[in-house]
Amino acid sequence: METVRHGISLETVLRFVDVATDALAAAREEIDALNVYPVPDGDTGTNMFLTVSAARDAIRGAVADGADFASALTAFSRGALLGARGNSGVILSQLLGGIASRLSAATPEERNAVVMADALRLATDASYVAVGAPVEGTMLTVARAASDAALSRAAEPGARARDVFSVAAAAAREALARTPDQLKVLADAGVVDAGGRGVCVVLDAAETVLTGRVPPAVVAQRGVPRIPTPVSGHALRPDGPAYEVMYLLDADDAAIPALKTALSPLGDSLVVVGGEGLWNVHVHVDDVGAAIEAGIRAGRPHRVRVTHFADQAPAVRRRGAARTGRRIVAVAAGPGLARLFEEAGAVVVQGGPGKRPSSGQLLEAITACGAAEVVVLPNDPDSVRVAEIAARTAEESGDLRVVIIPTRAQVQGLAAAAVHEPGRSLDADVLEMTATARHARHGAVTVAARKAITMAGPCEPGDVLGVVAGDFAAVGDDLYDVATGVLDRLLGGGGELVTIVSGCDDGAEGLGQRCAAFVESSHPHVDVVVYDGGQARYPLLMSVE
């Protein structure tokens, strides 16, 4: 693992994101129950957990692809920004992004303690700027107390990074305990701020990684150190906005002040975070259309999410009460593949190289489908872990059962979906789908983007790579030759059906049909079907059943 010259290692960052994710997972239910401000919708812990999970998945993926320290932190920041959910998640993404940005810019001459303290300060300052109308007694207050304490400790001779985070975490816990004195709605409910509690969990994780010590437990509700019971009577304010609107926005930095000016009078809880052309926008409004139109004037909104608070509030939430039947949720890597999964009755989440779904997107698909039983087909090795997080969160939050079939290729998912039978029991259905997916030998062809050493030997940019069961098995210079070689290897163990899925790079040559003709002539006893998958980077996906 890389250690940059100022001494902060990538290995330490990775340990932190793992510990923080696990800690937020453990505290999620507690934090959800504390959630009475700004809206008592009981999802602050879940949103913060999903935000950090997305950041963790992004940096882990970047490191697996060989990213250096700076590139890995960039991926971490972007993952948090893209995966942020809810008011608390968006603010947390800004905090994490601010810290990562400062670490990337650190110079060899700077002491670790100074870098870390300044990172906390800059992250807190940026979070205050991102919020339209900052309110004290919230996670902003807790973050400010932590950064102030960190700066004071870093200024002392001999201070180390571990000392900075120890005092920052302690100051955050003290500030959290004071939040009911600053915000009446917290005092009335007898709880501390939910977002502030989440900040404490993250800082405690940093302290644990740097010192090995587990910080003292935080009293979540005055006099009650365990998970609090949501206080009845704290329902949605009748005069408050009815909807939460969130979207990602492609826009020039210069367009953001005007966007904030347009959104501010529409409602409250306005938070706009990001930079360098990509922003995450969050606001509570009554006029959803006006909020989205403001984004259109500023740039290109996408991944728009609108939540009606009345459907989210714990007092009226009926998770699972109306759930019936069984649905499949499948990750599809192209428009043609999406149509195939939809024809099989699946709810589709868009994925594929460079745009793999976050745990939040999968969670939304799982919970929104209305089924009591959900089978998830990740169809990608990197999406399996994301799906597991989403499934665990969904099961803990609602009355439904979620099963992950760890499909690692799109064609495995198609095979599993083809034998889905909702009339069977869930266990029997999952057993049949899993067995079918496992018995589907899969391969692909792709084109090398850079010089590398593979299991099949060295390759240069532009070389054609044959993939069998996820490993590179052939290097050549002709798509057809490599593809037919992969098909021969897949058929070496026998088989009755070959499935070929053409990508968007197939072109006018009709590679998929040519390979189908090869199978029909060289293996006449085998049936073959060709689909237009539209996936990027892989001219062909193949499977043998």
N, C-alpha and C positions, 0 to 999 in steps of 0.2 A: 504493500500500500504506500502511496506517495505521502511524504511529509514535506510541506513547503518550508521555505527558509525561516519563516517566523515561528516554526515549531508546532503548528496545529496540524494534526494528521488527518487524512481522509478516513482512516480506520476509526478515529475517535468520533468523527461526524457520523459515520455509519452506525456505530454503537449507540450514539445519542438518538438517532431517528428510530432505531429498533426499540430502545427502552421507552422513549416517549410514546410511540404508537401503542406498545403493550400497556403502558400506564394509563393512557387515555381510554383504552378498551376496558380496563378494569374499573375506571372511575366513571365511565359513560352513564350508567344508570343513575348514579348519585348526582352527577351534574345535570342530567335531564330533569331530575326531580326538583332541583333548585331553581329551575328556569321560570322566573316570574317577570323578568324585565329584559328587553322592552316589550315583548309579547309572551304571555304564558303558554307557549306552544310545545313545551317539553322536549326540545330537540337540540339544545345547546351542546350537550355532551356528545351526542351522535354526530353533529356537524363538525365539531372540533376534531373528533376521532377520524372522521372521513377525510378531513383536510390534511391531517398529518399522514394518514395512510397513503393518500395520493402522492404526497411529497416523498415519502419513503420508497414507494414503488418506482417513482421517477428517478431518484438518485441511484437506487439499486440497479435499475435497468441501464443507466448511463455508465456506471462502473463496470457492469458486465460487458459493455461494448467497448471498454478500454478508455473511458474518459479520464482526463487528468483532474487535478484538484479544482481548478476554476470551472471547467466544463461540468463537473459533477455538481458543484454548487449552483450553477446556472440551471441545470436540470431540476435540482431540488426546488429552487424558487419557482420555476415555471410549473412544476407539478403541484405545488401548493396553490398557486394562482388558478390553475385550471380545475383543480379538485375542490376548491373552497365552496362551502355550502353554508347558507344562512349568514346572519349578521356577524356572529362570533367567528365563524369559519373564515369569512372574508378578512376580518381584522387580524386574525391569527396568521393568515397567509402573508399579510403585509409585515407583521412582526418577523416571521421566519425569513421572508425575502430580504428584509432590511439587514438582518444579521448575516445572512449568506453573502450579500453584496459587500458588506464591510470586510468580511473575512477574505473575500477574493481580492480586495484592493489593498490588503495589508502589505507593508514593506518589511524587508529583513531586519531593519533597524528597530522596529517597534516591539515593545514587550508584549507578551501574550495577554497579560492582565489589562494593559491599556487597550489593546485591540478588542478584547471581549467586552470591556465596559463601554467602549465607544460604539460597538456594534449594538448593544442594548439601547444606548441613548438614541442612536440614529433610527433604529427600528421603532422605538416609542414615538419619536418626533414624527416619523412618517405616518404612523397609525393615527395620531391626533389630526394630522393634516388630511388624511383620507376620509375621516368621519365628518359629515356635514355639520353636525351640531354636537360636539363632544360633551358627554355628561360624566360628572365625577361620581364615584361609587360604583364604577363598572370595571371591566377588564383593562381599560385605558389607565385608570387610577392605579391598579395593581402593577401594570407594566412600568408606569412612571416611578413608583416607589422602588421597584427593583433596579431600574437603571440609575436612579439617583444614588442608591446605596452602592451600586457597582462602581460608579465614578469616584465616590469618596474612597472606597477601599483601594482602587487601582492607583490612586494618587499617593498612597503610602509606600515607603521604601520596602523593597523585597516582596511586594504583593505578587501572587501568582494567579493564573486563570482560575484555578480551583477555589482560591480564596474569594475571588470576585463573584463566582456563581454561588458560593455558600452564603455570602451576605445578601446577594440579590434574592435568592430563594427565601431566606428568612424574612427580608423586608417585604416580599410579596405576600407571605403568609400573614404578617402583621397587618398589612394594608387590606387584605381580604377580610380580616376580622372586623375592620372598621367600616366596611362598605354599608352595613345597615344604618350607620349613623349619618351617612351621606345621601342615602336614597330612601325616601320614605316607604316606597312600595316594598323594599326588602325588609325594612323594620316591621311593617304591618304583617308580612308573611312569616317573619321569624327566620329568615334565611340570609346567607351571604350571596354575593353575586355569582351567578353560574359561570359566566365567561371568565371572571377573575379566578374562580376555582380552577378552570381549565388552564389558565396561564400558570398558576402555581404548580399544577401537575407537570407541565412542560419544563419549568425551571427546576423542579425537584428531580426530574429525569436527568437534566444536565449536571446537577450536583452529584447525583449518584454515579454517573459515568466518570466524572473527573475525580471524585474523592473515594468512591466505594461505599460511602455512607448512605443509608436510607433515611431521609428526613423524617421528622416526627409527623404523625397523622394530623391532618387538618380537621378541625371541628366544622363540619359542613353546615350544621344547623345549631344555633346556640343551645348548648346543653345536650346535644345529641350527636355523638361522633360517628354514627352509622348513616346509611342511606336515609335521607329524610322522606317523609310522606308529603306529597304535594298538598299544599294548603287549599282547602275548599274556599270558594268565594272570590278567588283571584282569577276571574274569567276575563275574556277579552273586553277591553274598554269599549263601550258603545259608541264613543266619539272618536275612536282610533281608526286608522286605515284598515281596510278589509283584506288587502292582498300584499303578499311579498313578491316582488319582481326581481329576478336575477338574470343577467346575461353576460356573456363574454362579448367584448367589443374590440374590433380592429379599428383603431383610430390614431391619428397623429396626437402627440402629447399636447400640442397647442389647442386641440379641440376640447380638452377635458374641463378647463375652467367654465366654458360656456355650457357644457353638459351639466356640471354641478349647479350652475345658476338656474338652468331649466328644470332640473329635478327637485331642487330644494323646496319650492313652494307646493309641490304636489303631495308631500307627505312627510314622513320622518324616517329615522334610522338609515339615512343616506350614507353609503360607504362606496368609494371608488378607489380601487387599488390597482397597481400594475405599473406599466411603463414600457418604453421602447416599442410602442405600437400595439400592445395587447393589454387590455384592461378587464377587470372583473367588477361589474356594477351591481349594487344591491340597494334596494329602497322599498319602503312600505308605503303603499298608495291606495287610493280608491279608484283612480283612473289608470287602468293598466295600459290602455292604448296610448295615452299621453307619455307614459314612462318609456314605452318602446319607441315611439316616434322621436323622442328626444335623442335616443341612441342612434336612430337612423340618420338624424341630422348631423350627428357627430362622426359617424363612420358606419361600420357594418356590424350590427348585433347578430350573435348566433348563440346556439345552445340556450335559448330563452326558457326560463322556468317561472311559472306563475303558481303560487300557492295561496289558496283561500284559507285564512286563519281559522275560520269557523270549523273547517274540516280537520284542522291540526290540533286544536286546543284539547288538552287532556279531559276537560269536562264533557266534551261532546265526541271525543274520538271513540270510534267503535272498531278498533282493529280486529279483523278476523270475523266479526259478527255476521257479515254478509258474504264471506268468502266461500266459494264452492268450486268443486272440480279441480282439474290439474292443468297446468300450462307449462310449456317449455320456454325458457329464455335463452336465446342463442346469440353469440357474438358472430357477426358476419363481416368478412373482409372486403366485400365488394357489393355493388348493387345487384348483380345477378345472383350471387350467393344469398343476399338478403331475400330476394324473391323466392328462392328455393326453400329457405327456412320458413318463410311466411306461408307458403303453400302447404308445408307440413304442419301448420298450426302454431308456429312459434312466434313469440314476441321477440323482435330483433333489436339488438343494440349494435350500432355501427362500431367497427373496429378495424384491425389490420395494421400493417407496419407503419409506425409513425403516428398512429392515432388510436392506440389501444384505449379501451374504456377505463374510466376510473371506477373505484368501488362505489362511489356515489351514484354514477350512472346505472350500474347494475342493480344497486339497491332500489333505485327509483323504478326500474323495470319490474323487479320482483314484487314490490309492494303495490304497484299500480295495476298489475294485471288482474287483480281481484280473485285469484285462485287460492284455495286452501293448501294446495300442494304444488310446489314449483320445482322443476328439474332444470338445472342450468348447464349449458354446454359452452364452456369458455373457448374451445377451438383454437387455443394458442397457449404455449407453455407459460408465457409471462402473464396471461390473464387468469390462470388457475388460482394463484394466490389472491388476486384481486376479487375473484368470485367467492373465494372462501370467506374473506372479510365481509363482503356484502351479505352472504348467506347467514353468517353468524349474527350480524347486526339485525337482519330481518327477523330471524327466529326469536331473538331476545326482545324485539320491539313489538311483535304482533303474534296473533294466533294462527300461525301457518308453519308448514314444514318445508324446508328447502334442502334439496340434495344436489350436490355437485358431481357430475360425471366428468372426470378430468381429461376431456378430449384435448389433444395437443395439436390437432390439425383440423382444418375446415372440412376435409373429406371424412374424417372420423365423426365429426358432428353430423354431417349429412347421413352417414350410415346409421347413427344412433337415432336420429329423428325419423328415419324411414320405418323403424320398427316400433315406434312409440304407439302404445295402445292405452288410451285413458280408461278403457273398461276393465283393465287389470288392476290389481292392488298396486299401490305405489312401489312397494318393495319388489314385486314381480316385474313391474314395468322397468324400474331402474336396473334390475339384474339383467334383463334382456337387452336393454339399450347399452349397458356397460360392456356386456360380452360381445355384442356386435361391433362396438367401437374398437375394442381391443383386438378383435380378429381382422379388422380392416388394415391391411398393410398399406402404408402411405408413402408417397414420394412427391418430388417436385423438381422443377428446373427453374433456375434464376440466373442472373448475370452479375458477375463480380463487380463491385463498385470501387474496390481498392485492392492493392497488392496484399496478399496474405498467405499464410501457411495453413492448409486445411488437412483434414484426415485423408484426403485423396491426393495430397501433394500441393505444391505451390500454385498460386493463381495470380494473374495480372488483371488489371481493370479491363472489362469487356469479355473476359473468359466466361464460358457457359459452365455452370455448376449443377451437377445432379445431386439431389438430396434423397436419401432413403432413411425413413424413420427418424428424421430430424438431424441426421449427420451427413456431411458432405461425402459423397461416395464416388464422384466422377468429376473430372475437369476436362473440358473440350472447347472446341471453337465453333460448333454447329448445334443449334437448338434441337433440330430433329434427331441427330445422331445421339446426343446426350439423352434426350427424352426417351427414345426407343431403348437405349441401354438401361435406363432406370426401369422401364416397363418390363423388360426381360428379367431383371433382378427380382422385381416384385412378383412376377409370375413363376419364378423358379420354385416356389413352394406350393404351386397349384393355385387354383382359384376358379370361380364361376362367373364373376362379374367384375369388369373394369370400369371405373368411373373416371372420366377426364374432365377437368374444369379449366376452361381457357380464361386467361387473364386479359387485362386491357392492353397488354403488350403483344398479344398474339399477332396482330397485324393482318395484312391482306393475304399472307401465305396460307392461312388456315391451318396452323400447326396442329390444333386439336383434332381436326378431321383427318389430317395426314397420319397422325399417330393412331387414330381409331382404325384406319385402313390397315396400318401395320399389324395391329392386334388381330384383326379379322383374318389376315392372310397367314400370319405366323402362328396364331393360336386359335384355330377355327372353332374349337369347342367352347370358347369363352365369349360371353355376351359383353358388349361394350356400349356405353352411353356417353355422350358429350354434352356438357352444359357450358353456357356462357356465364362465367362467374364475375368478370369485371374487376378481379383483384389486381392490385398494383404489385410490382416487383417480381411477381412469379408468373411467367408466361403460361405455365401449366402446373396444375395440381393433379395428382393421380392417386387412385386407391384400387386395391384388389381385395375382393371379398370372396 
